Amino acid sequence: MIEQTIIHPETGETLYRDVRPIEYTYKGESMTVDQPGWYPLDKNNVDDGILSQEDAKATDFVLKILKSRVKARENHLQFNQTAFA
């Protein structure tokens, strides 16, 4: 079986399909997702990965969760400040 590869458009490095744990952070909230994408062989190098539109759906989902957590936290703080003012 031939493994699918693509060439990184900026670095010229060969990228392979993989799923890697990536931590996303938004306004102090963090979450790790198993992010599918095209990555170099070096498992520590996730910065040079490329995501397709389909791959980015995992990122979009995590960002929605993180934004919801931040909004809930901010609403809770506003409630506490109002309740005890």
N, C-alpha and C positions, 0 to 999 in steps of 0.2 A: 504494500500500500504506500503510495506517495503522499508525504505530508504536505499540506497546503502551506504556502509561505507568501509573504508580500515583502516588498522592500520599503523601508521607511523613507518618505520623500525628502527628509532633511538630512538624516545621518547616513543613509545608504545601507543601514544595517538590515539584516534579514530578520523578519518578525514571524512568529509562529502563533497559532491559535492556542490560547490557554485561559484558565480562570485563576485569578489571583486575589488574595484578600487585600482590599484597599480600604484604608480608613478615611472617611470624609468627616469634616468638621464644619459646623455652621453656628456662628455666634455662641460658642462655648459648648455646644452639644456635638457629640461624636458618635459615629456608628461605623462598623466594619461590614463591608459587603463583599461577597464572592463575585468579583467583577470579570465578566468575560471580555475578551479583546484580543488584539494582536500585540504580542510582547517579544522582546529580545530573549535570548536563552538565559541571560543573567537574571535569576529569580529575584534579585534585590533591586533590579532596575525596572520600576513601574512607570517612571516619568517619561520614558520613550515609547510607551505603549500607544496604540491607536484604537479608538472605539468606533464601531459602526453605529448607525442609528439604532439598530436592534440592541447592540451592546449597551448603549447609553440609557436604555429603559431602566436598567438596574440602578444607575446613578440618579435618574429622575425620581424613581420610587424612594430612594434613601433621602434625597433632598426634601421631598414632600414630608416625610416622617420627621426629619430634623426641624423643618420650619414649623410643623405642628407642635413639636416639643417646646420650641422657643416661644411660640405664641401662647401656649398653655402656661409656661413659666411666667411670662410677662403679665398675663391676665391674673394669675395667682398673686403676683406681687402687687398689682394694682388693687386687687380685692383686699389684700391684707392692709395696704396703706390706707384705703378708704374706710375699712371696717374699724380701724383703731385710731382714726384721726380725731 
